[in-house]
Amino acid sequence: MNAQQLIAFLNALTFGDLSALASKLEHARSACSALGHGEIAEVIGEAAAALKGGDVKTYRRKLETAVARLGHAKKA
């Protein structure tokens, strides 16, 4: 999965059951790590933790942060 695909994948994580979202977040985190974006993978991990804790506002904010950082990394 390249950065562009990862951005689209993360942008699509808005609805679904919690276990499916958690699984997709873990997949995205692993893909980010494989691309060498460890910091962004940590942000995705924080999003997963927020979702698990029921903090939807932080979950969305962390996903938006990850997408923005991937966009910047893609341009570099």
N, CA, C and O atoms as a CHARMM CRD file, in Angstrom:
* protein
*
  304
    1    1 MET  N      0.85500  -1.17000   0.00000 PROA 1      0.00000
    2    1 MET  CA     0.00000   0.00000   0.00000 PROA 1      0.00000
    3    1 MET  C      0.90300   1.23600   0.00000 PROA 1      0.00000
    4    1 MET  O      1.76600   1.38500   0.86600 PROA 1      0.00000
    5    2 ASN  N      0.69500   2.11500  -0.97800 PROA 2      0.00000
    6    2 ASN  CA     1.50200   3.33600  -1.02000 PROA 2      0.00000
    7    2 ASN  C      0.81700   4.44500  -0.21900 PROA 2      0.00000
    8    2 ASN  O     -0.28100   4.25000   0.30400 PROA 2      0.00000
    9    3 ALA  N      1.46000   5.59400  -0.12700 PROA 3      0.00000
   10    3 ALA  CA     0.93800   6.68900   0.69200 PROA 3      0.00000
   11    3 ALA  C     -0.43500   7.14600   0.21300 PROA 3      0.00000
   12    3 ALA  O     -1.31700   7.39500   1.03500 PROA 3      0.00000
   13    4 GLN  N     -0.63500   7.26300  -1.09400 PROA 4      0.00000
   14    4 GLN  CA    -1.92500   7.70200  -1.63600 PROA 4      0.00000
   15    4 GLN  C     -3.04000   6.71900  -1.27400 PROA 4      0.00000
   16    4 GLN  O     -4.13600   7.13600  -0.90000 PROA 4      0.00000
   17    5 GLN  N     -2.77000   5.43900  -1.38200 PROA 5      0.00000
   18    5 GLN  CA    -3.75300   4.41800  -1.03200 PROA 5      0.00000
   19    5 GLN  C     -4.04700   4.45300   0.46600 PROA 5      0.00000
   20    5 GLN  O     -5.19100   4.28000   0.88800 PROA 5      0.00000
   21    6 LEU  N     -3.01200   4.67700   1.25400 PROA 6      0.00000
   22    6 LEU  CA    -3.17300   4.74200   2.69700 PROA 6      0.00000
   23    6 LEU  C     -4.03300   5.93500   3.10700 PROA 6      0.00000
   24    6 LEU  O     -4.85400   5.82600   4.01800 PROA 6      0.00000
   25    7 ILE  N     -3.84900   7.06600   2.44300 PROA 7      0.00000
   26    7 ILE  CA    -4.67000   8.25300   2.71200 PROA 7      0.00000
   27    7 ILE  C     -6.14200   7.93300   2.42000 PROA 7      0.00000
   28    7 ILE  O     -7.01600   8.23900   3.23200 PROA 7      0.00000
   29    8 ALA  N     -6.41300   7.32600   1.28100 PROA 8      0.00000
   30    8 ALA  CA    -7.79000   6.96700   0.92000 PROA 8      0.00000
   31    8 ALA  C     -8.37100   5.97200   1.92000 PROA 8      0.00000
   32    8 ALA  O     -9.53800   6.07500   2.29900 PROA 8      0.00000
   33    9 PHE  N     -7.56800   5.02300   2.33900 PROA 9      0.00000
   34    9 PHE  CA    -7.99800   4.01000   3.30300 PROA 9      0.00000
   35    9 PHE  C     -8.37900   4.66100   4.62800 PROA 9      0.00000
   36    9 PHE  O     -9.42300   4.35000   5.20100 PROA 9      0.00000
   37   10 LEU  N     -7.52600   5.56700   5.11200 PROA 10     0.00000
   38   10 LEU  CA    -7.80700   6.23400   6.38700 PROA 10     0.00000
   39   10 LEU  C     -9.02500   7.14600   6.28600 PROA 10     0.00000
   40   10 LEU  O     -9.81500   7.22900   7.22700 PROA 10     0.00000
   41   11 ASN  N     -9.18100   7.81800   5.17800 PROA 11     0.00000
   42   11 ASN  CA   -10.33500   8.69700   4.99600 PROA 11     0.00000
   43   11 ASN  C    -11.64800   7.91700   4.98600 PROA 11     0.00000
   44   11 ASN  O    -12.70100   8.47800   5.28800 PROA 11     0.00000
   45   12 ALA  N    -11.59700   6.64800   4.64600 PROA 12     0.00000
   46   12 ALA  CA   -12.80400   5.82600   4.58900 PROA 12     0.00000
   47   12 ALA  C    -13.19500   5.23400   5.94800 PROA 12     0.00000
   48   12 ALA  O    -14.25200   4.61400   6.06300 PROA 12     0.00000
   49   13 LEU  N    -12.37200   5.41200   6.95900 PROA 13     0.00000
   50   13 LEU  CA   -12.65100   4.81400   8.26700 PROA 13     0.00000
   51   13 LEU  C    -13.55900   5.71900   9.10400 PROA 13     0.00000
   52   13 LEU  O    -13.11800   6.32700  10.07900 PROA 13     0.00000
   53   14 THR  N    -14.81100   5.79600   8.71500 PROA 14     0.00000
   54   14 THR  CA   -15.74400   6.63800   9.46100 PROA 14     0.00000
   55   14 THR  C    -16.87000   5.83000  10.08900 PROA 14     0.00000
   56   14 THR  O    -17.35200   6.19100  11.16300 PROA 14     0.00000
   57   15 PHE  N    -17.29800   4.75500   9.45400 PROA 15     0.00000
   58   15 PHE  CA   -18.41300   3.95600   9.96200 PROA 15     0.00000
   59   15 PHE  C    -18.02600   2.49200  10.01800 PROA 15     0.00000
   60   15 PHE  O    -17.13000   2.04300   9.30300 PROA 15     0.00000
   61   16 GLY  N    -18.70700   1.75800  10.87200 PROA 16     0.00000
   62   16 GLY  CA   -18.47600   0.33000  10.98400 PROA 16     0.00000
   63   16 GLY  C    -18.45100  -0.08300  12.43800 PROA 16     0.00000
   64   16 GLY  O    -18.47100   0.76000  13.33500 PROA 16     0.00000
   65   17 ASP  N    -18.40800  -1.38300  12.67000 PROA 17     0.00000
   66   17 ASP  CA   -18.35100  -1.81400  14.06300 PROA 17     0.00000
   67   17 ASP  C    -16.93500  -1.62200  14.59800 PROA 17     0.00000
   68   17 ASP  O    -15.97000  -1.56700  13.83500 PROA 17     0.00000
   69   18 LEU  N    -16.83100  -1.52400  15.88800 PROA 18     0.00000
   70   18 LEU  CA   -15.54300  -1.18700  16.51500 PROA 18     0.00000
   71   18 LEU  C    -14.44800  -2.19300  16.20900 PROA 18     0.00000
   72   18 LEU  O    -13.30200  -1.80800  15.97600 PROA 18     0.00000
   73   19 SER  N    -14.78100  -3.46400  16.20600 PROA 19     0.00000
   74   19 SER  CA   -13.73000  -4.46100  15.94800 PROA 19     0.00000
   75   19 SER  C    -13.21600  -4.35900  14.51400 PROA 19     0.00000
   76   19 SER  O    -12.02300  -4.53500  14.27000 PROA 19     0.00000
   77   20 ALA  N    -14.11000  -4.07500  13.56400 PROA 20     0.00000
   78   20 ALA  CA   -13.67700  -3.92400  12.17100 PROA 20     0.00000
   79   20 ALA  C    -12.80700  -2.67900  12.01800 PROA 20     0.00000
   80   20 ALA  O    -11.77800  -2.71600  11.34400 PROA 20     0.00000
   81   21 LEU  N    -13.22100  -1.57600  12.64500 PROA 21     0.00000
   82   21 LEU  CA   -12.41600  -0.34900  12.58000 PROA 21     0.00000
   83   21 LEU  C    -11.05200  -0.55800  13.23100 PROA 21     0.00000
   84   21 LEU  O    -10.03400  -0.10800  12.70400 PROA 21     0.00000
   85   22 ALA  N    -11.03000  -1.23500  14.36900 PROA 22     0.00000
   86   22 ALA  CA    -9.76200  -1.49000  15.06000 PROA 22     0.00000
   87   22 ALA  C     -8.83500  -2.32900  14.19000 PROA 22     0.00000
   88   22 ALA  O     -7.63200  -2.07500  14.12800 PROA 22     0.00000
   89   23 SER  N     -9.39500  -3.32300  13.52300 PROA 23     0.00000
   90   23 SER  CA    -8.59300  -4.17100  12.63000 PROA 23     0.00000
   91   23 SER  C     -8.03000  -3.36000  11.46100 PROA 23     0.00000
   92   23 SER  O     -6.86600  -3.51900  11.09300 PROA 23     0.00000
   93   24 LYS  N     -8.85500  -2.49800  10.88500 PROA 24     0.00000
   94   24 LYS  CA    -8.40300  -1.66500   9.77200 PROA 24     0.00000
   95   24 LYS  C     -7.34800  -0.66200  10.22000 PROA 24     0.00000
   96   24 LYS  O     -6.40400  -0.38100   9.48200 PROA 24     0.00000
   97   25 LEU  N     -7.50300  -0.12300  11.42100 PROA 25     0.00000
   98   25 LEU  CA    -6.49700   0.80600  11.94400 PROA 25     0.00000
   99   25 LEU  C     -5.16300   0.09800  12.14000 PROA 25     0.00000
  100   25 LEU  O     -4.10900   0.66800  11.85900 PROA 25     0.00000
  101   26 GLU  N     -5.20500  -1.13100  12.61900 PROA 26     0.00000
  102   26 GLU  CA    -3.96900  -1.90000  12.80000 PROA 26     0.00000
  103   26 GLU  C     -3.31900  -2.17800  11.45200 PROA 26     0.00000
  104   26 GLU  O     -2.09500  -2.11900  11.33100 PROA 26     0.00000
  105   27 HSD  N     -4.11300  -2.47700  10.45400 PROA 27     0.00000
  106   27 HSD  CA    -3.59600  -2.69300   9.09500 PROA 27     0.00000
  107   27 HSD  C     -2.92800  -1.40800   8.58300 PROA 27     0.00000
  108   27 HSD  O     -1.83600  -1.45300   8.01600 PROA 27     0.00000
  109   28 ALA  N     -3.58500  -0.27900   8.78400 PROA 28     0.00000
  110   28 ALA  CA    -3.03900   1.01300   8.34600 PROA 28     0.00000
  111   28 ALA  C     -1.75700   1.34600   9.11000 PROA 28     0.00000
  112   28 ALA  O     -0.79900   1.85600   8.53000 PROA 28     0.00000
  113   29 ARG  N     -1.74300   1.05400  10.41800 PROA 29     0.00000
  114   29 ARG  CA    -0.54900   1.32100  11.22100 PROA 29     0.00000
  115   29 ARG  C      0.62700   0.49400  10.72500 PROA 29     0.00000
  116   29 ARG  O      1.74400   0.99800  10.60800 PROA 29     0.00000
  117   30 SER  N      0.37700  -0.76300  10.43600 PROA 30     0.00000
  118   30 SER  CA     1.43200  -1.64600   9.92200 PROA 30     0.00000
  119   30 SER  C      1.93700  -1.16800   8.56200 PROA 30     0.00000
  120   30 SER  O      3.14100  -1.17700   8.30200 PROA 30     0.00000
  121   31 ALA  N      1.01300  -0.75400   7.69900 PROA 31     0.00000
  122   31 ALA  CA     1.39800  -0.26200   6.36700 PROA 31     0.00000
  123   31 ALA  C      2.24100   0.99600   6.49000 PROA 31     0.00000
  124   31 ALA  O      3.20600   1.18200   5.74800 PROA 31     0.00000
  125   32 CYS  N      1.87400   1.85700   7.42700 PROA 32     0.00000
  126   32 CYS  CA     2.63700   3.09900   7.64200 PROA 32     0.00000
  127   32 CYS  C      4.05700   2.76900   8.11100 PROA 32     0.00000
  128   32 CYS  O      5.03100   3.35300   7.63500 PROA 32     0.00000
  129   33 SER  N      4.15600   1.85000   9.02900 PROA 33     0.00000
  130   33 SER  CA     5.47500   1.43700   9.51900 PROA 33     0.00000
  131   33 SER  C      6.31100   0.85500   8.38800 PROA 33     0.00000
  132   33 SER  O      7.50700   1.13200   8.28900 PROA 33     0.00000
  133   34 ALA  N      5.68700   0.05100   7.53800 PROA 34     0.00000
  134   34 ALA  CA     6.39600  -0.56200   6.41100 PROA 34     0.00000
  135   34 ALA  C      6.90800   0.48400   5.42800 PROA 34     0.00000
  136   34 ALA  O      7.92900   0.28000   4.77200 PROA 34     0.00000
  137   35 LEU  N      6.19500   1.60600   5.32900 PROA 35     0.00000
  138   35 LEU  CA     6.63100   2.69600   4.44600 PROA 35     0.00000
  139   35 LEU  C      7.69900   3.57000   5.10400 PROA 35     0.00000
  140   35 LEU  O      8.22500   4.48700   4.47400 PROA 35     0.00000
  141   36 GLY  N      8.01800   3.28700   6.36700 PROA 36     0.00000
  142   36 GLY  CA     9.04200   4.05000   7.07000 PROA 36     0.00000
  143   36 GLY  C      8.51900   5.30100   7.74900 PROA 36     0.00000
  144   36 GLY  O      9.28900   6.21400   8.04500 PROA 36     0.00000
  145   37 HSD  N      7.23000   5.35200   7.99600 PROA 37     0.00000
  146   37 HSD  CA     6.62000   6.50300   8.65400 PROA 37     0.00000
  147   37 HSD  C      6.20500   6.12200  10.08000 PROA 37     0.00000
  148   37 HSD  O      5.01800   6.04700  10.39700 PROA 37     0.00000
  149   38 GLY  N      7.19700   5.88600  10.92200 PROA 38     0.00000
  150   38 GLY  CA     6.95100   5.45600  12.29200 PROA 38     0.00000
  151   38 GLY  C      6.14400   6.44500  13.11100 PROA 38     0.00000
  152   38 GLY  O      5.27800   6.04300  13.88900 PROA 38     0.00000
  153   39 GLU  N      6.41600   7.74400  12.94700 PROA 39     0.00000
  154   39 GLU  CA     5.67400   8.76400  13.69200 PROA 39     0.00000
  155   39 GLU  C      4.20200   8.74400  13.33100 PROA 39     0.00000
  156   39 GLU  O      3.34000   8.87100  14.20100 PROA 39     0.00000
  157   40 ILE  N      3.91600   8.58400  12.05800 PROA 40     0.00000
  158   40 ILE  CA     2.52200   8.55600  11.61400 PROA 40     0.00000
  159   40 ILE  C      1.85000   7.27400  12.10700 PROA 40     0.00000
  160   40 ILE  O      0.67000   7.28600  12.45700 PROA 40     0.00000
  161   41 ALA  N      2.58700   6.18600  12.13600 PROA 41     0.00000
  162   41 ALA  CA     2.05100   4.93000  12.66500 PROA 41     0.00000
  163   41 ALA  C      1.66700   5.10000  14.13900 PROA 41     0.00000
  164   41 ALA  O      0.66100   4.54800  14.58600 PROA 41     0.00000
  165   42 GLU  N      2.46100   5.85600  14.88800 PROA 42     0.00000
  166   42 GLU  CA     2.13300   6.12000  16.29000 PROA 42     0.00000
  167   42 GLU  C      0.84200   6.91400  16.41000 PROA 42     0.00000
  168   42 GLU  O      0.03000   6.64500  17.29500 PROA 42     0.00000
  169   43 VAL  N      0.64400   7.88400  15.53600 PROA 43     0.00000
  170   43 VAL  CA    -0.58200   8.68400  15.54800 PROA 43     0.00000
  171   43 VAL  C     -1.78900   7.78800  15.26200 PROA 43     0.00000
  172   43 VAL  O     -2.83900   7.94300  15.88600 PROA 43     0.00000
  173   44 ILE  N     -1.64500   6.86200  14.32900 PROA 44     0.00000
  174   44 ILE  CA    -2.72500   5.92800  14.03400 PROA 44     0.00000
  175   44 ILE  C     -2.99800   5.04100  15.24900 PROA 44     0.00000
  176   44 ILE  O     -4.15200   4.72700  15.54000 PROA 44     0.00000
  177   45 GLY  N     -1.95400   4.64000  15.94900 PROA 45     0.00000
  178   45 GLY  CA    -2.12400   3.87800  17.18200 PROA 45     0.00000
  179   45 GLY  C     -2.87600   4.67100  18.23600 PROA 45     0.00000
  180   45 GLY  O     -3.70200   4.12000  18.96400 PROA 45     0.00000
  181   46 GLU  N     -2.58900   5.96800  18.31700 PROA 46     0.00000
  182   46 GLU  CA    -3.30600   6.83600  19.25100 PROA 46     0.00000
  183   46 GLU  C     -4.77300   6.95900  18.85600 PROA 46     0.00000
  184   46 GLU  O     -5.64800   7.02800  19.72000 PROA 46     0.00000
  185   47 ALA  N     -5.04100   6.98500  17.56100 PROA 47     0.00000
  186   47 ALA  CA    -6.42700   7.02900  17.07900 PROA 47     0.00000
  187   47 ALA  C     -7.16100   5.75200  17.49400 PROA 47     0.00000
  188   47 ALA  O     -8.31200   5.80200  17.92900 PROA 47     0.00000
  189   48 ALA  N     -6.49800   4.63100  17.35700 PROA 48     0.00000
  190   48 ALA  CA    -7.10100   3.34900  17.74300 PROA 48     0.00000
  191   48 ALA  C     -7.40600   3.32400  19.24100 PROA 48     0.00000
  192   48 ALA  O     -8.46100   2.84900  19.66000 PROA 48     0.00000
  193   49 ALA  N     -6.47900   3.83500  20.03800 PROA 49     0.00000
  194   49 ALA  CA    -6.69700   3.86800  21.48600 PROA 49     0.00000
  195   49 ALA  C     -7.86600   4.78400  21.84200 PROA 49     0.00000
  196   49 ALA  O     -8.66400   4.46200  22.72200 PROA 49     0.00000
  197   50 ALA  N     -7.96400   5.91900  21.16000 PROA 50     0.00000
  198   50 ALA  CA    -9.07500   6.84200  21.40700 PROA 50     0.00000
  199   50 ALA  C    -10.40500   6.19000  21.04200 PROA 50     0.00000
  200   50 ALA  O    -11.39200   6.33200  21.76400 PROA 50     0.00000
  201   51 LEU  N    -10.42600   5.47800  19.92500 PROA 51     0.00000
  202   51 LEU  CA   -11.64900   4.80400  19.50300 PROA 51     0.00000
  203   51 LEU  C    -12.04900   3.74100  20.52300 PROA 51     0.00000
  204   51 LEU  O    -13.22000   3.62300  20.88400 PROA 51     0.00000
  205   52 LYS  N    -11.07600   2.98000  20.97800 PROA 52     0.00000
  206   52 LYS  CA   -11.34800   1.93600  21.96600 PROA 52     0.00000
  207   52 LYS  C    -11.90000   2.54100  23.25500 PROA 52     0.00000
  208   52 LYS  O    -12.74500   1.94100  23.91900 PROA 52     0.00000
  209   53 GLY  N    -11.41300   3.74600  23.60500 PROA 53     0.00000
  210   53 GLY  CA   -11.88300   4.42100  24.81000 PROA 53     0.00000
  211   53 GLY  C    -13.17000   5.20400  24.61600 PROA 53     0.00000
  212   53 GLY  O    -13.68800   5.79100  25.56500 PROA 53     0.00000
  213   54 GLY  N    -13.69200   5.21800  23.39500 PROA 54     0.00000
  214   54 GLY  CA   -14.94300   5.90700  23.13500 PROA 54     0.00000
  215   54 GLY  C    -14.81100   7.39900  22.88000 PROA 54     0.00000
  216   54 GLY  O    -15.81000   8.11700  22.86400 PROA 54     0.00000
  217   55 ASP  N    -13.59400   7.86600  22.68200 PROA 55     0.00000
  218   55 ASP  CA   -13.35200   9.29000  22.42700 PROA 55     0.00000
  219   55 ASP  C    -13.33600   9.53000  20.92600 PROA 55     0.00000
  220   55 ASP  O    -12.27600   9.54900  20.30100 PROA 55     0.00000
  221   56 VAL  N    -14.52000   9.71100  20.35400 PROA 56     0.00000
  222   56 VAL  CA   -14.66500   9.83400  18.90200 PROA 56     0.00000
  223   56 VAL  C    -14.01800  11.11800  18.39200 PROA 56     0.00000
  224   56 VAL  O    -13.45600  11.13300  17.29700 PROA 56     0.00000
  225   57 LYS  N    -14.09100  12.17900  19.16300 PROA 57     0.00000
  226   57 LYS  CA   -13.49700  13.45300  18.74300 PROA 57     0.00000
  227   57 LYS  C    -11.98400  13.30900  18.55400 PROA 57     0.00000
  228   57 LYS  O    -11.43700  13.75000  17.54300 PROA 57     0.00000
  229   58 THR  N    -11.32000  12.69800  19.51500 PROA 58     0.00000
  230   58 THR  CA    -9.87300  12.49000  19.41400 PROA 58     0.00000
  231   58 THR  C     -9.55400  11.50600  18.29700 PROA 58     0.00000
  232   58 THR  O     -8.57000  11.68300  17.57900 PROA 58     0.00000
  233   59 TYR  N    -10.36800  10.47900  18.14300 PROA 59     0.00000
  234   59 TYR  CA   -10.19000   9.50900  17.06800 PROA 59     0.00000
  235   59 TYR  C    -10.16300  10.21600  15.71600 PROA 59     0.00000
  236   59 TYR  O     -9.24200  10.00400  14.92600 PROA 59     0.00000
  237   60 ARG  N    -11.16900  11.05700  15.44000 PROA 60     0.00000
  238   60 ARG  CA   -11.24200  11.77300  14.16300 PROA 60     0.00000
  239   60 ARG  C    -10.05900  12.73100  14.00400 PROA 60     0.00000
  240   60 ARG  O     -9.47600  12.83100  12.92400 PROA 60     0.00000
  241   61 ARG  N     -9.71100  13.42800  15.07500 PROA 61     0.00000
  242   61 ARG  CA    -8.59700  14.38100  15.01700 PROA 61     0.00000
  243   61 ARG  C     -7.28400  13.66100  14.71200 PROA 61     0.00000
  244   61 ARG  O     -6.48400  14.14200  13.91000 PROA 61     0.00000
  245   62 LYS  N     -7.06400  12.52700  15.34100 PROA 62     0.00000
  246   62 LYS  CA    -5.83200  11.75900  15.09800 PROA 62     0.00000
  247   62 LYS  C     -5.79300  11.21700  13.66800 PROA 62     0.00000
  248   62 LYS  O     -4.74000  11.22300  13.03000 PROA 62     0.00000
  249   63 LEU  N     -6.93500  10.75200  13.16600 PROA 63     0.00000
  250   63 LEU  CA    -6.97000  10.27900  11.77700 PROA 63     0.00000
  251   63 LEU  C     -6.66700  11.42000  10.82200 PROA 63     0.00000
  252   63 LEU  O     -5.90900  11.24600   9.86800 PROA 63     0.00000
  253   64 GLU  N     -7.25500  12.59200  11.07200 PROA 64     0.00000
  254   64 GLU  CA    -6.99300  13.75100  10.22400 PROA 64     0.00000
  255   64 GLU  C     -5.52200  14.14200  10.26300 PROA 64     0.00000
  256   64 GLU  O     -4.94700  14.51400   9.24000 PROA 64     0.00000
  257   65 THR  N     -4.91500  14.05600  11.44000 PROA 65     0.00000
  258   65 THR  CA    -3.49000  14.35100  11.58300 PROA 65     0.00000
  259   65 THR  C     -2.65200  13.36800  10.77000 PROA 65     0.00000
  260   65 THR  O     -1.72100  13.77000  10.07200 PROA 65     0.00000
  261   66 ALA  N     -2.98400  12.08000  10.86000 PROA 66     0.00000
  262   66 ALA  CA    -2.24800  11.05300  10.11400 PROA 66     0.00000
  263   66 ALA  C     -2.36700  11.28300   8.60900 PROA 66     0.00000
  264   66 ALA  O     -1.38000  11.17000   7.88200 PROA 66     0.00000
  265   67 VAL  N     -3.57000  11.60400   8.14400 PROA 67     0.00000
  266   67 VAL  CA    -3.78900  11.84100   6.71900 PROA 67     0.00000
  267   67 VAL  C     -2.97900  13.06600   6.25400 PROA 67     0.00000
  268   67 VAL  O     -2.34500  13.03500   5.19900 PROA 67     0.00000
  269   68 ALA  N     -3.01100  14.12500   7.04200 PROA 68     0.00000
  270   68 ALA  CA    -2.26500  15.34000   6.68100 PROA 68     0.00000
  271   68 ALA  C     -0.76500  15.06300   6.62600 PROA 68     0.00000
  272   68 ALA  O     -0.08300  15.51100   5.70400 PROA 68     0.00000
  273   69 ARG  N     -0.25800  14.33400   7.59900 PROA 69     0.00000
  274   69 ARG  CA     1.18600  14.03600   7.61200 PROA 69     0.00000
  275   69 ARG  C      1.57200  13.12700   6.44300 PROA 69     0.00000
  276   69 ARG  O      2.64900  13.27800   5.86500 PROA 69     0.00000
  277   70 LEU  N      0.69600  12.18900   6.10000 PROA 70     0.00000
  278   70 LEU  CA     0.96800  11.34300   4.94700 PROA 70     0.00000
  279   70 LEU  C      0.98100  12.16500   3.67100 PROA 70     0.00000
  280   70 LEU  O      1.79300  11.91900   2.77900 PROA 70     0.00000
  281   71 GLY  N      0.09400  13.13300   3.57900 PROA 71     0.00000
  282   71 GLY  CA     0.05500  13.99900   2.41200 PROA 71     0.00000
  283   71 GLY  C      1.34300  14.78000   2.26900 PROA 71     0.00000
  284   71 GLY  O      1.86100  14.92900   1.16200 PROA 71     0.00000
  285   72 HSD  N      1.86800  15.28300   3.38400 PROA 72     0.00000
  286   72 HSD  CA     3.12800  16.00900   3.35600 PROA 72     0.00000
  287   72 HSD  C      4.29300  15.07200   3.02700 PROA 72     0.00000
  288   72 HSD  O      5.19700  15.44000   2.27700 PROA 72     0.00000
  289   73 ALA  N      4.26900  13.87800   3.58200 PROA 73     0.00000
  290   73 ALA  CA     5.34700  12.91000   3.33500 PROA 73     0.00000
  291   73 ALA  C      5.35400  12.46400   1.87400 PROA 73     0.00000
  292   73 ALA  O      6.41000  12.21900   1.29000 PROA 73     0.00000
  293   74 LYS  N      4.16400  12.36300   1.30000 PROA 74     0.00000
  294   74 LYS  CA     4.03700  11.94500  -0.10600 PROA 74     0.00000
  295   74 LYS  C      4.68300  12.97200  -1.03600 PROA 74     0.00000
  296   74 LYS  O      5.26700  12.61300  -2.05900 PROA 74     0.00000
  297   75 LYS  N      4.57400  14.23400  -0.67900 PROA 75     0.00000
  298   75 LYS  CA     5.12000  15.31400  -1.51400 PROA 75     0.00000
  299   75 LYS  C      6.63600  15.42400  -1.38800 PROA 75     0.00000
  300   75 LYS  O      7.30500  15.93800  -2.28500 PROA 75     0.00000
  301   76 ALA  N      7.17600  14.93500  -0.26200 PROA 76     0.00000
  302   76 ALA  CA     8.62000  15.05400  -0.02200 PROA 76     0.00000
  303   76 ALA  C      9.41500  14.08000  -0.83900 PROA 76     0.00000
  304   76 ALA  O     10.64300  14.05600  -0.75000 PROA 76     0.00000
